[in-house]
Structures are given as C-alpha cells and as structure tokens.
Amino acid sequence: MKNQARKNAVRARMEDTAERYTRARREIIIAASISAHSTASKVISTLHRATGLSIPACGEIYHSGAATPQRPVPDAVSPELRHLEMKVFYALMEPFRDNIGAMGYILGLEAVEPWPDGIVLIPHGRLWHRVINSLLPSCEPKSGNLYGVAGLRFHEENDSHVSLIDLESNLILKVTRRPDRKGLRTLPLDRTPSGFIPLWQRYPDSPSALEVNEWEFDQGRYRHDTESTAARNMLLSRLLRRVAIINSTAKTHGCINLYDHSRRDAVFEWCCGPTVTTFLNSLGETRFCERVERDPERENDDDAWARALIGNDRVLMRRTYCYIPPGYYLYRRTKDPSDFLRDA
C-alpha cells in the first residue's frame, strides 16, 4: 500500500509538472504571438529598418518614450540640433558621392542612434577615418573653399564614443569608436587631404575667420525666409536619422548620385536599387514628410520621379538608367574599398 501511494504521489507530481510546463509553454507562445503584432513590436521594427540600429537598442529608445507609433523615428527637438544635423548631412554627402568605395553606405554610416536631444553616428569600420575627416573642418588654401562642418571640434573620448562639439551651438555630436577601439587621438595628420589645412587642429578652441564667415553667410542667406530654412533643416535631419533607408538605394552598386542645389535640398539618383515607390513607402512608414508629389505624366509608373516635401522644401528622388559599366563593381570589390575613396 505504501509503495502504491508513493507511486501515485510521484505520478501526480509528474503530471503537475507536465501541466505547468505545458501551461508555461502555451503562455510563452501566446505572448510571442501577441508581441509579434503589438504596437511596440511595430514601432521597434520600423525604427530598426530606418536607422540600422540593433533591435535591443531600438527597444531601449522605444521604452524611453522617444519613439511612438505617431513618430517611430524620433525627431530632433531643437532648431539648433536640426541645423547641426543638416550640416552633418551635407558634410557627409560630397565625399561618398558616386564612389564605389562607399560599399553601399552613401554617407559612410552603417547606422544612427536617434534621440530627441542628440544623435550618435555609427560609421562603417573601414570608412571611419573618412567620416571623421569629412566632418571636421578643413580648407583648401588656393580656392578658399571650406569642407566639413564649420566650427566642429574634438571634445573628448571614452571607451565607446568620440565626442565632437559644435562651437556655433555648443551641441555635442557623438561618433562611435572604431571596432579596433582606436579613436580620434590616433587619427594620422596625413589623413587630411594633401594641401588642405585642418582648421580643427589649427584653431582647437575657437572658430577661424573662414568658419565665422560661413556661419554669417548661411544665416544671411536664409534670414529672409526662416520658414523655408526650418523646413529644409527638418527634412535633412530626418534623412540623416533614416540612414538605413537611404543606404538601400546603393546596395546594388555601392554608391548613388546624391547632390544638392546650393544647400537648399537633396537629390537622390540611383539605377539598380529599389523603385521610387518602394523607397517612398519605406520613408512613409516613418512619417517622413508632409506630402509627396509624383510625375503627373507617369502616375502609374513606380519609377517616376517623386518629391517628398515639408512646406515648399523638398527631397527629390529619381531612378535612372544604369550608368555603371558591366563588371565594374565586381572588379572594384576585389580590392580594399577604402582605396577608392577620394583623398582617403
């Protein structure tokens, strides 16, 4: 009798354990199913696709309240921050234009970490030096042309980031350190393009006269149209914060033709990437713009040009014929991509 009672007790415990295991497994499956369709999951997935940031990092941004269903990619909250991000976008646009060595990272960036009060740039490891050199201001003495972000200076380094400070706004711009942990202090002086003067090294604590002139010119150029300036800054700040989406246009050949008209807009031209409609839909998921205009003569054409607008300021998107010679990209891929960066 005792043995039988013991066997019954053991069987009861086993059945209870099996039932609890089954119930727990069912709850996990249900929770996962709910999570896959939850608001949080949708926002985090959209943020991940737009920024290239890891899912855990996107989850941190969401749970902080910065990312919402209405605004899955956080906007820069202050006009000064949007202005700085506009300047960063333009500074990174030129060096990688039509450049196979960009490897599909058309601003040199793998991802960004967007917060309402700041942004962290995450360059591709091989393009780290080029990104830093493109941000820090330098000038070509013969022409007097200024390159980079006027007034940007080295601030400090820690184990994870290099911090740059904008002397115009006193805002901090963070750039992740290279995978080999090297930072700005290891930046070779000869990485500055030959013949260029590194203003950030020559004037470490104050802006040069050339940079002050750039600030005054930029302010004077748009002082009569502050509404348009604010719209342009918002558009380009949002583009910078959606770097993974804009990188999608360069996945086939590694580069696109990205240019502007006197720092008033941005024009994307690519060939063998996503259609214009697909690109617009990806931006639309993130609440990128106020409205979209399409070519009225090609309303049903997915490759018809399009404009994304805030106010009257625009980003133009155009998919054209393929201008890369057959085998060209294949040949360039056999070499170190950084070899083909202009003045790398």
N, C-alpha and C positions, 0 to 999 in steps of 0.2 A: 504493500500500500504506500509506504513512504517513497519507494522508488518511482511508483506511478505518479505520485503527487509532485515529486521533483521534476519528472519528465514533463508533466503538464505545465509546471511553472516555467521551465526553460522554454517550452513551446510558446507559451503566452508572451514571454519576453521577446522571443524572436519575431513573433507576429507583430507585436507592438513596435519593435524596432523597424521592421519592414514597412509597417504602415506609416510610421513617422518619416522614414526615408522617402517613401512614395509621395507623401503629402508635401514634404520639403522640395522634392524634385519638381512636383507639379507647380508649386508656388514660384519656383525659380523660372520655370518655362513661361508661366503666365506673366511674371514680372518682366521677363525679357521681351515677350510679345508686346506688352503694353509699352515698354521703353522704346521699342523699335518704331512705334507710331506716336510717341509722345511729343509734346511741344519742345521739350528740352532737347530731345534727340534731333529733331528737325533743325533747330537753331544751331546746335553744335556741328551738325553735318554741313550746313550751309557755310558756317564760319570756317570750317576746315577746308572746304573746297575753294573758298575765296582767298584765304590767306596762306595756305600751305602749312599751317601750324598743326602740330600733333593734336590728336583727339583729346588727350588729358589736358593739354594746355588750353584748348578751346573750351573744355568743360570748366576749367578754372575761371575763364573770362565770363562764361555764362552764369555760373553760380555767384559771381561777384555782383551780378545785376547789370553789367556793362552791355551785354548782348541780349537783345529781346526779339520776339517774333516780328515786331514792327521795324526793328533796326538790328538785324543779325550780325552785321559788322559795325562795331562802334564807330561813331564819327568823332573827330577831334572837336572838343567842346569850345575851345577859344579861337578867335580870329587869328591870334598870333601863332598858334600851333598849326592852323591850316595854312597860313602863309609860309611857315617854315617847311612844311611838308610839300607845298608847291615847289619851293626852291630845290628841295631834295630831288623831287621827281625830274625837274629839268636838268639838274646836275648829272643825274644818272642816265638820262635819255641819250645824250650825244655819244658817250664812249662806246656803247654797245650797239649802236645803230648799224644795221646791215653787216653784222660781224659774226661770222660763223663760230668764232671762239667763245661767244656767249653761251653756247651749248643749250640754248632754249631758255636761258634766264635773261630776258631782254633788258632788265635793269641791274643784272648781276646778282639778283636776290633769289634765294630759294623760298623764303617765307618772310612774313612780318608778324609781329605780335602787337595788335592794335588795342590801345586803351584810350579812354576818353581824354586823359591828361597827358598822353605821350605815345610813342611808338618805338618798338625795338626792331631794327633791321637785321635780317639773318642772311648774309651773303653766302653764295656757294663757296666752298673752301678754296677752290683754285682761283676764284675771282676776288678773294678778299682784299688783296693789295690794290687791285684796280678800283674796287668800290671805294676804299678809303681815299685813294688818290683823286678820285673823281669828286668826292665830297669836299675835301679840304681845299681851300682856295689857292690858286697859283695864277701867275700871269706870264704872258709871252711878251718880253720887253720890246720887241720890234714893232708889233702891232698894237700893244697895249691892251690886248684882249684879256678879260678875266674869266677864269674857268673855276668851277666848283661853286660852293655856297659862300657868298661874301660874308665874312665875319665869323665863320665857323672855326673853332679852335679845339685843340686837345684839352680835355678836362681832367679825367682820371681813368684808371683801370682797376678792375678787380678780377676775381677768378673766372668770371663768366662774360663780362662785357668791357668794351671800350666806350667811354662816355665822351661825347663832343658837346661843347657849349656854343650856342649862337649868341654872339655879342650884341646883336640887334635886339633880341627879345629876352635874353638870359634863360632861354629854354634849353633843356638837355636832350640830346639825341643819342640813343644807345645803339651800339652795333655789337653783335655777338662776337666773341673772340674766335680765332681760327681753331679748327679741330686739333692742331698741334699745340694749342694753348699760347701761341705767340700773339703778342699784342702790338699796339702802336709803337711802343718803345723800340721794337725790333725792326720797324719799317726802314729799309735802307734808303739813304738820302738819294741814291741814284735811281730810285724808282720814280721820282718826279721826272716827267718828260724832259729830254735833253733841251737845254736852253731856257727852260721855264724857271721862274723864281717862285719858291714855295712861300707864299705870304704868311701862311700859318706858322712857319718856323721863324721867319724874319721879324714878324710882329706878333709875338705869342700872347700879349696881354691887351692889345688894343687894335682896332681896325686900321688898315692902311688907308691912305688918301684915296686910292683907287676903289677900295671897298665902300668907303663913305659915299663916293660919287655914285656908285652902283645903287646904294640904298636910296639916295636922293632922286636919282633918275627913275627908279622903279616907283617911288611914291609920287613923284611929279607926273609921271606918265599916266597914272590912273586916278589922280586926285579928283578929276572932273567926273569920274564915273565909278564911285565907290561900290555901287550895287553890282556892277559887272565884275569888278575886282573880287568881291566876296564870292560871287558865283564861280568864277574861274578857280579861285583857291579851294573852294569846296569840291569841285569836280576833280581836280588833280590830287587833292588829299585823299579823296575816296579811291581814285585809281591806285595810288600807292598802297592803300590798305587792302587792295584786292589783287595783289601781285600774282597769285597763283592763277587767277582767271586770265590776266593779260599774258602770262607766260604760255598759256595754252595755244596762243596763235603762232608760237615759234617752235613747237615740238617737232615739226617735220624737218625743217632746215636749220634750226638753231638760232635764227635771227629773223627780224622783220624790219620794215622801213618805218621808223617812228620819228616823227618830226613835229615842229610847231610853226606857227606864224607869229613871229615877234612876241613870243611868250604870252599869247592870248588864248591858246587852245592846245590840243594834241590830236595828231592824225595817225591812225594805225593803218598800215598797208601790209598785207600778207597774201600768200598764194595758197599753199597746200595744207592749210590748217583747217580749223572749224569754219563752217559757214558763218556769214554775218549774223544770221538769225540765231544760230546756236550760241554765238558769242554774246549777243544781246540778251538772250534768255538767261545765260549764266549771270550776267550783270543784274538782270531784272530780279532774280531771286534774292539779291542782296539789297534791294531798294536803292539802286544806284542813282537814278536821275528822276527828274520830274516828268519828262515826256520824251518820246522818240519820234524822229521824222525819217521816212524812207523815200527812196527814189520813186516819184509818182508814176513814172513810166514803166516801172518794173515791180509792181506791188506784190506779185506772186513769186518773185524770184528771191530765193534765200540768200543769194549773193549780191543783191542790190545794195548800194551804199546806204549807210544809215548815220544819223546824228543822234547822240544822247545829249540832252540839254537840261541845264538848270538856268532859268531865266533865258537870256539870249546867248549864253556862253555854252560851248559845245565840245564834244569829243567826236571826231569823225572816224568812221570805220569803213574800210574799203578792202574787198578781197579781189585780187587781180590775177592775171595770168602768171604762170611760174617763170621766174627770171633766173633761177639757179640752173646752171648747166648740168646735164646728166653726169652723175658720178662725182660732182664737185664736192658735195658734203661728205660723201663716202671717203674721198681722198683726204679731206681735211681732218676727218675723225681719226685717221691713223697717227696723227701727231698730237702733241700736248696742246689742248685748245688754247691755253694761255699764251702760246707762242704767237697767236694770230690777233691778239689784242693790240690795237694801236697804242704805241708808247707804253706798253705794259712794263 
